[in-house]
């Protein structure tokens, strides 16, 4: 699809996400703020009706919803209301993406299914898969990574949001995941480790090796960027629109991660509820 300025889209994703969550304080806002550039890069690269988008952590779904709304693809005015398909956590009926998960750690496996089906059909479709670093605590992710490399499913790209955050605290205090890039590389993947808030860096490798060669993984190091950052870029858009309960909830989780430095708040637990 045509995205003239992915950086501007990332900003608009943040603002739209805040407006979606603000009326009721309902939704995983931190994840949308953390992954805005990643989502913008995916929507700038994916071909409508051809390529597929998988959002493995269901609590990241507000980001894709916001992107689609900003591109005029959907109307999210009913977000969070009874009967709406636009829910705070992705479900089997979620629009916009091709697949999203309830239990975490399953998204890469779903992406493999798409990649195999496309290969059998002779399709050149690409599959963009958003994954959180907390999900790497799930063995299924690593099984899927091995399977993908063994079968040379080279149309698959994983964007790993390495924000070091989950509900129990920093991911590296729960489970040692590093060196993430070296581990995926050892599993047979091509890896780029980039700044998750540099939309150009996130997206620049999409055209490299297109159509053949090894798989691609981008562990994108992302910390929280929210409304204050958006206001610094576009001062005319600054507004305090979160209700106090939502703002308090947001601040509490930021403190739990690292006092004095707000990084993307996690809202998921280890195991079946792995990190953000």
Rosetta blueprint (number, residue, H / E / L):
1 X L
2 X L
3 X L
4 X L
5 X L
6 X H
7 X H
8 X H
9 X H
10 X H
11 X H
12 X H
13 X H
14 X H
15 X H
16 X H
17 X H
18 X H
19 X H
20 X H
21 X H
22 X H
23 X L
24 X L
25 X L
26 X L
27 X L
28 X L
29 X H
30 X H
31 X H
32 X H
33 X H
34 X H
35 X L
36 X H
37 X H
38 X H
39 X H
40 X H
41 X H
42 X H
43 X H
44 X H
45 X H
46 X L
47 X L
48 X L
49 X L
50 X L
51 X L
52 X E
53 X E
54 X E
55 X E
56 X E
57 X E
58 X H
59 X H
60 X H
61 X H
62 X H
63 X H
64 X H
65 X H
66 X H
67 X H
68 X H
69 X H
70 X H
71 X L
72 X L
73 X L
74 X L
75 X L
76 X L
77 X L
78 X L
79 X L
80 X L
81 X L
82 X L
83 X L
84 X L
85 X L
86 X L
87 X L
88 X L
89 X L
90 X L
91 X L
92 X L
93 X L
94 X L
95 X L
96 X L
97 X L
98 X L
99 X E
100 X E
101 X E
102 X L
103 X L
104 X L
105 X L
106 X L
107 X H
108 X H
109 X H
110 X H
111 X H
112 X H
113 X H
114 X H
115 X H
116 X H
117 X H
118 X H
119 X H
120 X H
121 X H
122 X L
123 X L
124 X L
125 X L
126 X L
127 X E
128 X E
129 X E
130 X E
131 X E
132 X E
133 X H
134 X H
135 X H
136 X H
137 X H
138 X L
139 X H
140 X H
141 X H
142 X H
143 X H
144 X H
145 X H
146 X H
147 X H
148 X H
149 X H
150 X H
151 X L
152 X L
153 X L
154 X L
155 X L
156 X E
157 X E
158 X E
159 X E
160 X E
161 X E
162 X L
163 X L
164 X L
165 X L
166 X E
167 X L
168 X L
169 X E
170 X L
171 X H
172 X H
173 X H
174 X H
175 X L
176 X L
177 X L
178 X L
179 X L
180 X H
181 X H
182 X H
183 X H
184 X H
185 X H
186 X H
187 X L
188 X L
189 X E
190 X E
191 X E
192 X E
193 X E
194 X E
195 X E
196 X L
197 X L
198 X L
199 X H
200 X H
201 X H
202 X H
203 X H
204 X H
205 X H
206 X H
207 X H
208 X L
209 X L
210 X L
211 X L
212 X L
213 X L
214 X L
215 X E
216 X E
217 X E
218 X E
219 X E
220 X E
221 X E
222 X L
223 X L
224 X L
225 X L
226 X L
227 X H
228 X H
229 X H
230 X H
231 X H
232 X H
233 X H
234 X L
235 X H
236 X H
237 X H
238 X L
239 X L
240 X L
241 X L
242 X L
243 X L
244 X H
245 X H
246 X H
247 X H
248 X H
249 X H
250 X H
251 X H
252 X H
253 X H
254 X H
255 X H
256 X H
257 X H
258 X L
259 X L
260 X L
261 X L
262 X L
263 X L
264 X L
265 X L
266 X L
267 X L
268 X L
269 X L
270 X L
271 X H
272 X H
273 X H
274 X L
275 X L
276 X L
